Each structure stands twice: as structure tokens, then as C-alpha cells.
């Protein structure tokens, strides 16, 4: 597929960012800092025409999980700019100072802000860069990108509400797609459904769910799927909500947590393990000689963030479950039951979801429910249960950028030939003949997928692995992925090499397989943004 003739009437930008989440806000902040530096040095301001296109109507960061008193799991110093430039005006400390809360935050005595406060910081930073000249078009969805014969990229977008389409050209593109909520394969068959709810939409959806439940109905039975931070926080929040909801006849609401592991595992946030999120570890990861070595490192450090729970949250859940055992003992001995004791939590370890179906409500008042068929990971036994709702903390897909490029001449230029992609570091040196791989004993069966499905939220929301026996399991593993070259500075490279005048395409948040565990998290946003913007300014 050849390049297309240019459209001179379309406005031309130095850089267009696709998406305006934390990653591209950090990019915008680095650009603004470059502008400020040029003012003091009387040099030409680089990247003067910078535009970001965002599907959401306004800046939002995980609004579905801004639960009361939920805490971040990284230091506030790992913000949008501090590790790149501590004097930047968009650091978390600058935000606190602007809001007259710096001393209060210091007196608080913690390096970890609440999730609500961090979301407000990100919103403040997004507003700040726009006031300094960064252009943002909210409410527009990018529908196509095309490589033009003048060395630019045409970006076509559509207004989400009106359907009006826009065409723009850019010399450079930064892809920061974020994540798409991911459901277990069996549940995705019946989605969308108002009672199958991903944690990304939790706060809005849970209010609608409880509003739809008659106050005089039978006790509720709710499933929570997943064993990570989000699932556990959702479980505890549902427990509090259900305890405030009367249950007729002295019966109790039921909460079941379904997960494949044997127990909830604590996250490893010890100092030495946390060094895997340092920029130096990105250099190490990218420089490893082969895919095998990179996957070994990813597996070794998975307990730092994936399918694990913060110890504070584990302690809170265990305390709740211990308290319910205490109340059971008191009732058994005295016959007395506390009025607030209305909910029972039970854990269903070593279980995966084999199938799901919607059970319609009946004319006699029975509610519509979701029937799950569970498959025992160890004993291979199947069981069925019905639930009034199923909440999933099962991670995010991060392959929307592949779908955007696949079938376009820009994707063809970069080597995207299928719907699955394997990123390959440039250069990746083949081992010398006869060389034994460093981790030859590592089995390929545990290899991570070519395109990572990890969370960008700074807290674990890991995907639930597909049940191999499920008829709904995806067959993507049988497809041959396209190998796409990527540089240390996150630039996607053409197999034929990029000559002068070619557009530069950068990818953020989807490069875990080549750049390490921190790529879909918040830890290195500032450093990564500085690396990309420095390279763009050096053109």
C-alpha cells in the first residue's frame, strides 16, 4: 500500500498525540518546559503546534475506582515531571503549593496520596498545559491514520456526539491509547450487560445497580472476579454497601470472590524490588539479548504489581472476615445477632469461569440473574451458581493501537500485517552460533502475550487468564504476530529503515515486553516523556 497524496487544506501540526491520559499529559508538560527554556535562551521554540485528541469529554483518570480513602501505591515523587525535571511547574509539589495544601500534605506524614487527590493533580496538570498553549480536542475519537507522500500523517477523527469528522496532518505522532476494560472470555460473550460490570466503571454502575434492586427483595448474591488490588477494593466497598441494605427474614447477603490462585498474594513493594521500575532497569530490559531473557525478568518481578494486593488492603479484608467469624461464634453461643451483620464474604480460590449465561426474570417477581459455571483449577470439578451481579477486576487490553494501524498504509510501513504484534527492540542481536540462552531452562509455555494486557492505573488490575478448556477462549495464540521494531526512545521503526523526512511514530504504555514492567504504570511517565520530546526536538 503506497503513501497517499497530501491534503494541503488540512491543518499541519508538529506533533499530534492520540489520547490525553497521564502519558500524553506528561508529554505536553515536557513540551511546555521546552517552550519556557527557549524563552530564557532566546532560541526558537520547538514543537509550537502540538495537538492532543481525546475521546472522553474531559480529562478523566480511572473515575470508576476513586473509592473513598483509596491510596496510591507509588510515591508522589513519581509524578508527571519530577524525575525528569524537579523544577518543572507540573510536579505534584507544584500542584500542592498552588492549592495551598503543601504544609498540610507534609504534616500528613505519607509519601502516598489518596487516589482522589492524585486524580485531581492529573486534572490540574492537564488544565495547566492547555493554559500554556497546548491544544486539546476532547470528545473526538481517532478513526484512521494515513501516511501521506509529503512525509506527514493524516489523522482523521470524529466527534463522538455529533459525528462530524475532522482531518489534520502531523509531522509526528504519539500513540498513547490507554487500556480497554477486559472481561474473562466467558463473560465477554454476554457483555455488555448492566449486571456484568468492570471495575473501570464501578462507581457509576454500582449506584445504578443498587438503585434497581427493590428494598424488600430477597438477599443479594454478588460475585467479584479477580485477585488483584481493584477486585479486593471492590469487594470491600460492596461489603459496606450491602451491610447498609436490609436483608429480609434475618437472611444475609452473599459476596463471593472468584479467582484462579490459592490465596490473595501481597505485592512486593520492598526497596530492592522497586528498583525494577527505575529508568536504569528500562535500559537493562531493553538491552537484553533476546525475548527469552526479557520474559524471564518480567516473570520474576510480576509480584511487584500484577495479580497482587497491597498489604493494608489484605489486612482490612482479613479483619472483616475474622470479624464475621466472631459474630458467628457469638450468635451460636448466645442466639443474638447484630443488626449490622447482614453480609457474608466467601473466597472461591482455584476456580475459573468456564461459561456464563443470563437467566431471565420470571413473572412471579424473580430477578434476572447471571449464571456462572465455575471450573476447578485443581480438581477439574464444575459447579454452577447464580448471581445478581458480577463485578470484574480483570485488567485491560492494550492493543487498540494495533487495530488502528492494521490495514492502513502507515501500519504497513511499520510492519503491522496482522491483528497481533510482537514488539522487537532495535537492535536485537542474534546470539552467536552454539551459544546457550541465559535462561534456557525457562519454559516457553509461561511466555507473556506479545501485546501486554496490563493496567495503567498505578494499582494492580490484572487480567484473569483464559480457561484453556473454555469454548470461549481466544485462539489468538495460534496466529503469527507481526514483528514490529521499536527503539529505546519508544519510536516504531520501519523494517526498511526510516529515511530523512519520514514521520516519527512513538508508542507509550504498550511496550512492557521490550521496555519492562513500568511501561503501563505511572512510575516513569516523566522520564519517558523527556526522552520522547528530546528526540522530537533534535529533528
C-alpha positions, -999 to +999 in steps of 0.1 A: +000+000+000+016+032-011+015+066+005-014+089-003-013+124-018-012+152+008-043+172+017-029+208+018-062+222+032-058+201+064-041+220+092-005+209+098+009+202+133+044+195+146+031+166+167-003+151+173-009+129+204-036+103+202-051+102+236-048+126+265-043+105+296-014+108+321+012+096+295+004+124+270-002+150+297+034+142+307+045+147+270+026+180+269+043+191+301+077+183+287+068+204+256+057+233+277+090+231+296+109+233+263+089+264+254+099+280+287+135+271+282+135+287+247+121+319+261+150+323+286+176+313+259+162+334+230+162+302+209+134+290+186+106+273+204+103+237+192+070+219+185+050+250+185+019+233+170+011+205+194-024+189+195-038+160+215-071+143+206-091+126+234-123+106+232-135+115+266-155+148+270-130+160+296-099+148+314-106+117+335-084+092+353-100+060+364-132+077+377-147+043+384-122+034+411-119+067+430-131+049+461-132+068+495-097+068+511-082+045+485-045+052+483-019+053+456+008+027+457+037+048+444+054+078+459+041+113+449+076+120+436+070+096+407+047+122+392+045+137+357+078+156+358+099+154+390+122+126+378+127+144+345+130+180+359+123+187+396+118+224+388+090+218+363+058+236+371+037+205+368+052+184+396+030+171+424+047+195+448+039+225+425+003+213+424+001+212+463+017+246+465-008+261+440-037+246+461-023+259+494-020+223+508+017+218+508+022+221+545-009+200+552+004+173+530+038+174+548+021+172+582+001+142+569+034+122+570+029+100+540+045+097+506+014+082+490-016+105+483-051+093+480-063+082+446-088+110+446-061+136+452-038+122+426-067+123+401-072+159+409-035+165+404-036+150+369-067+171+361-049+202+373-018+194+352-040+188+321-056+222+326-022+238+332-006+227+300-037+239+280-034+273+295+002+274+284-007+268+247-011+230+243-042+223+221-066+195+232-097+184+214-119+165+238-148+144+226-132+132+194-123+096+185-095+089+161-108+067+133-079+065+108-043+074+102-028+076+067+008+081+056+010+109+030+036+113+003+048+146+017+062+128+048+033+137+071+005+116+086-032+124+081-052+119+112-090+116+108-112+119+139-149+120+146-169+140+172-184+114+195-217+133+199-223+149+165-205+125+142-187+154+125-154+144+110-121+163+110-089+158+090-055+171+103-019+164+093+011+160+115+049+156+111+050+133+142+025+110+160+025+099+197+002+069+203-009+067+240-040+045+237-045+036+273-064+005+282-098-010+272-116-028+300-111-066+297-135-093+308-129-130+311-137-147+278-168-164+291-183-132+304-174-112+273-199-134+255-229-119+274-214-084+276-225-056+275-249-063+303-259-040+331-251-066+357-217-076+344-195-046+355-158-040+350-140-021+378-133+007+353-170+016+355-175+006+391-186+037+409-212+048+383-225+013+377-228+002+413-251+031+422-273+022+392-273-015+403-284-008+439-310+017+427-326-010+406-329-035+434-362-035+453-357-028+490-380-057+500-364-083+477-345-114+487-309-111+499-284-104+471-257-127+459-228-109+441-196-123+426-163-104+423-139-119+398-101-114+401-075-115+429-058-081+424-060-047+441-091-035+422-110-067+429-103-066+466-112-029+469-144-035+451-152-065+474-147-043+505-168-015+491-196-039+482-194-053+517-200-019+532-229-011+508-246-045+514-243-041+552-263-009+549-290-027+529-317-046+549-320-083+542-355-097+549-361-127+572-328-125+590-310-138+559-277-125+548-264-110+515-236-131+500-203-119+484-181-144+466-146-136+454-137-159+425-100-163+414-076-189+400-049-187+426-049-204+460-050-171+480-046-134+477-009-126+473+007-094+488+025-070+464+063-069+468+070-032+474+103-037+491+131-012+481+152-036+460+123-050+441+110-015+435+142-007+416+127-027+387+106+005+380+137+027+378+148+041+344+180+022+347+160-010+347+144+000+315+178+003+299+187-031+313+155-047+300+157-032+265+194-042+262+188-079+270+199-102+241+166-120+234+129-123+241+136-152+264+157-131+288+132-103+288+103-127+296+123-142+325+127-107+341+090-100+336+080-132+353+105-127+382+091-092+390+054-098+384+047-099+421+056-062+423+023-053+406+003-079+389-024-101+405-013-089+439-028-068+467-014-041+489-008-055+525-030-027+540-059-039+518-052-076+526-052-068+563-085-049+560-102-078+542-089-104+567-101-083+596-136-081+581-136-119+576-123-125+611-150-102+625-177-122+607-164-154+623-165-137+657-202-127+651-210-162+640-195-175+673-214-150+694-247-159+677-240-196+681-234-193+718-260-166+727-285-166+699-280-129+695-273-114+661-261-078+654-284-058+631-254-046+611-243-082+604-260-085+571-233-098+547-211-128+544-179-128+523-165-161+510-135-167+489-136-192+459-099-199+452-087-222+424-117-215+403-120-201+368-151-191+348-159-217+322-193-203+310-218-176+317-254-171+307-282-146+316-312-161+334-343-141+327-365-129+355-399-145+359-435-132+362-436-141+399-411-114+407-378-133+404-349-111+394-328-115+363-296-132+373-262-143+358-254-180+360-217-188+361-202-222+355-170-225+375-142-249+367-119-261+395-083-254+385-070-283+407-099-308+410-114-302+375-148-302+390-176-280+376-202-261+396-230-236+388-241-206+408-264-177+400-256-141+410-275-108+410-244-091+396-208-099+386-180-073+391-147-079+374-113-065+383-097-083+353-074-058+337-072-040+304-064-048+268-038-025+252-040-034+215-062-006+202-032+010+186-027-023+166-063-022+153-058+015+143-027+008+123-037-026+109-050-022+073-036+014+069-006+022+048+011+036+079+008+002+096+021-015+065+051+009+065+058-001+101+054-038+095+019-042+111+005-070+090-019-087+114-041-080+144-014-093+168+020-076+172+053-086+188+075-056+195+112-062+189+139-040+203+162-023+178+188-036+176+182-071+189+214-091+183+210-128+175+231-150+198+263-164+184+261-199+170+264-225+197+255-200+225+233-214+252+205-189+261+210-174+295+176-187+307+173-219+286+155-237+314+126-213+313+096-229+296+080-211+267+046-222+280+047-194+305+055-167+280+037-134+282+015-124+253+031-103+226+009-073+233+006-067+270-028-066+288-018-047+318-032-018+338-021+019+335-037+029+367-007+027+391-025-001+410-030-037+401-059-046+379-046-078+364-063-099+338-078-132+346-062-158+324-084-176+299-095-211+309-078-233+283-108-257+281-134-229+277-152-229+244-150-191+245-112-190+249-095-169+223-075-185+195-051-156+191-022-178+203-024-197+170-019-166+149+015-155+138+022-120+152+037-092+131+072-083+144+075-045+147+108-028+156+109-002+183+137+020+196+148+026+231+132+060+228+098+043+220+098+051+183+082+025+160+106+018+131+100+006+096+116-027+086+132-010+057+147+018+079+134+053+082+150+079+059+150+116+062+116+133+060+097+102+073+071+109+101+081+097+135+056+074+153+060+069+191+042+044+213+036+048+251+022+025+277+021-007+255+058-016+254+062-038+285+076-067+265+106-046+254+109-018+280+098-035+312+071-036+339+069+001+345+057+009+309+019+007+317+023+023+351+029+058+363+064+053+376+084+066+346+060+090+329+082+120+334+114+103+323+098+087+293+082+120+282+115+137+284+132+111+262+105+113+235+103+151+235+141+155+235+143+133+204+115+152+186+133+185+193+165+171+179+150+165+145 
